[in-house]
């Protein structure tokens, strides 16, 4: 199985946003806490991918190229850079 690091990072950002929205509502606050555990796991997987961890499936492109593409996408998503 291959993982696209850029898409994986974008998914993490979407989950962070959803978690924030859920945390603001008292009825869904418990769900937000559960989502936080999933988020921590995904961030751990992302870090392992960056470090070329052997326990994780390979990236869909060379590691350094995947990290550069992910970083560029994250800067764009966070309005730090114009692509």
Kinemage of the C-alpha trace (Angstrom):
@kinemage 1
@onewidth
@group {chain A} dominant
@subgroup {mainchain}
@vectorlist {calphas} color= white
{ca unk a 1} P 0.000 0.000 0.000
{ca unk a 2} L 1.272 3.468 -0.832
{ca unk a 3} L 0.408 6.697 0.989
{ca unk a 4} L 0.365 10.203 -0.452
{ca unk a 5} L 1.845 12.335 2.341
{ca unk a 6} L 0.302 15.550 1.012
{ca unk a 7} L -3.221 14.089 0.987
{ca unk a 8} L -2.632 12.475 4.379
{ca unk a 9} L -1.609 15.845 5.850
{ca unk a 10} L -4.626 17.533 4.299
{ca unk a 11} L -6.854 14.881 5.890
{ca unk a 12} L -5.283 15.657 9.261
{ca unk a 13} L -6.063 19.364 8.798
{ca unk a 14} L -9.696 18.567 7.929
{ca unk a 15} L -10.039 16.372 11.014
{ca unk a 16} L -8.535 19.130 13.186
{ca unk a 17} L -11.154 21.549 11.851
{ca unk a 18} L -13.968 19.050 12.441
{ca unk a 19} L -12.706 18.414 15.952
{ca unk a 20} L -12.720 22.145 16.694
{ca unk a 21} L -16.301 22.481 15.434
{ca unk a 22} L -17.414 19.480 17.477
{ca unk a 23} L -15.682 20.794 20.620
{ca unk a 24} L -17.630 24.054 20.411
{ca unk a 25} L -20.955 22.224 20.757
{ca unk a 26} L -21.753 20.721 24.153
{ca unk a 27} L -23.681 17.824 22.576
{ca unk a 28} L -20.702 16.702 20.489
{ca unk a 29} L -17.860 17.498 22.895
{ca unk a 30} L -17.380 13.798 23.768
{ca unk a 31} L -17.099 12.937 20.084
{ca unk a 32} L -14.449 15.638 19.766
{ca unk a 33} L -12.362 13.927 22.446
{ca unk a 34} L -12.644 10.580 20.623
{ca unk a 35} L -11.624 12.283 17.380
{ca unk a 36} L -8.585 13.695 19.176
{ca unk a 37} L -7.275 10.152 19.727
{ca unk a 38} L -7.603 9.407 16.010
{ca unk a 39} L -5.863 12.677 15.250
{ca unk a 40} L -2.922 11.891 17.545
{ca unk a 41} L -2.541 8.509 15.857
{ca unk a 42} L -2.577 10.074 12.393
{ca unk a 43} L 0.039 12.630 13.455
{ca unk a 44} L 2.217 9.813 14.796
{ca unk a 45} L 1.896 7.968 11.472
{ca unk a 46} L 2.761 11.184 9.615
{ca unk a 47} L 5.909 11.661 11.722
{ca unk a 48} L 6.895 8.048 11.128
{ca unk a 49} L 6.423 8.526 7.384
{ca unk a 50} L 8.675 11.585 7.469
{ca unk a 51} L 11.354 9.650 9.301
{ca unk a 52} L 10.999 6.745 6.814
{ca unk a 53} L 9.750 4.387 9.494
{ca unk a 54} L 9.956 0.764 8.489
{ca unk a 55} L 6.676 -0.176 10.137
{ca unk a 56} L 4.656 2.108 7.877
{ca unk a 57} L 3.671 1.458 4.245
{ca unk a 58} L 5.783 3.294 1.701
{ca unk a 59} L 5.040 6.719 0.302
{ca unk a 60} L 3.800 7.083 -3.261
{ca unk a 61} L 6.965 9.016 -4.207
{ca unk a 62} L 10.472 9.508 -2.784
{ca unk a 63} L 10.334 10.586 0.862
{ca unk a 64} L 12.013 14.002 0.584
{ca unk a 65} L 9.943 14.899 -2.485
{ca unk a 66} L 6.756 13.854 -0.672
{ca unk a 67} L 7.682 15.963 2.369
{ca unk a 68} L 8.405 19.022 0.184
{ca unk a 69} L 5.070 18.628 -1.631
{ca unk a 70} L 3.220 18.230 1.664
{ca unk a 71} L 4.910 21.319 3.142
{ca unk a 72} L 3.993 23.381 0.086
{ca unk a 73} L 0.354 22.271 0.357
{ca unk a 74} L 0.256 23.047 4.093
{ca unk a 75} L 1.634 26.566 3.530
{ca unk a 76} L -1.075 27.140 0.953
{ca unk a 77} L -3.833 25.762 3.221
{ca unk a 78} L -2.659 27.984 6.069
{ca unk a 79} L -2.493 31.057 3.777
{ca unk a 80} L 1.244 31.377 4.350
{ca unk a 81} L 2.209 31.078 0.694
{ca unk a 82} L 0.642 31.692 -2.693
{ca unk a 83} L 1.054 28.797 -5.073
